[in-house]
């Protein structure tokens, strides 16, 4: 369980950082207050994404496990 939480926290930092940086730079460009706008956007997106990863992640994992059973993966290798 600790590994899932750590994974979610780390993936949340990386993905929200990349996505928020990209969207802010595309939408407003590198303006004078870019850094503060980006950091605020990053913090807001992180607070939304972490609960989503922790709550929705297990359901998505179950769906993937059902769709692609481990036995099928072993046979392909």
C-alpha positions as a printed Julia matrix, in Angstrom:
77×3 Matrix{Float64}:
   0.0     0.0     0.0
   2.84    2.42    0.8
   4.34    1.73   -2.62
   1.06    2.63   -4.36
   0.81    5.87   -2.43
   4.45    6.75   -3.11
   3.98    5.9    -6.79
   0.87    8.1    -6.98
   2.61   11.02   -5.29
   5.69   10.83   -7.51
   3.72   10.3   -10.73
   1.45   13.16   -9.73
   4.39   15.55   -9.33
   5.92   14.55  -12.65
   2.78   14.48  -14.79
   1.13   17.59  -13.38
   4.43   19.47  -13.64
   4.91   18.57  -17.29
   1.3    19.12  -18.32
   0.84   22.4   -16.44
   4.15   23.77  -17.77
   3.2    22.84  -21.34
  -0.32   24.25  -21.17
   0.7    27.49  -19.46
   3.55   28.08  -21.92
   1.3    27.38  -24.93
  -1.65   29.43  -23.68
   0.06   32.52  -22.28
   3.69   32.18  -23.33
   6.7    33.03  -21.22
   5.37   36.23  -19.71
   6.86   38.15  -16.79
   4.92   36.24  -14.09
   5.17   32.87  -15.84
   6.88   31.13  -12.92
   4.33   32.17  -10.31
   1.4    31.38  -12.64
   2.88   27.98  -13.46
   3.63   27.07   -9.84
   0.11   28.05   -8.75
  -1.4    26.03  -11.6
   0.88   23.1   -10.77
  -0.14   23.14   -7.11
  -3.83   23.27   -7.97
  -3.58   20.43  -10.47
  -1.55   18.33   -8.03
  -4.2    18.65   -5.34
  -6.83   17.45   -7.82
  -4.79   14.64   -9.37
  -3.53   12.9    -6.22
  -6.97   11.94   -4.89
  -7.94   10.87   -8.42
  -4.88    8.64   -8.73
  -5.45    7.11   -5.3
  -9.21    6.62   -5.74
  -9.52    5.82   -9.44
  -6.16    4.07   -9.87
  -7.2     0.76   -8.25
 -10.35    0.62  -10.41
  -8.31    1.21  -13.56
  -5.81   -1.45  -12.45
  -8.66   -3.92  -11.92
 -10.03   -3.11  -15.38
  -6.6    -3.65  -16.95
  -6.15   -6.92  -15.05
  -9.55   -8.12  -16.28
  -8.93   -7.01  -19.84
  -5.41   -8.41  -20.01
  -5.13  -11.41  -17.68
  -1.61  -12.23  -16.53
  -1.8   -15.68  -18.13
  -2.24  -14.09  -21.57
   0.77  -11.87  -20.97
   2.95  -14.85  -20.04
   1.91  -16.72  -23.21
   2.91  -13.76  -25.39
   6.39  -13.51  -23.9
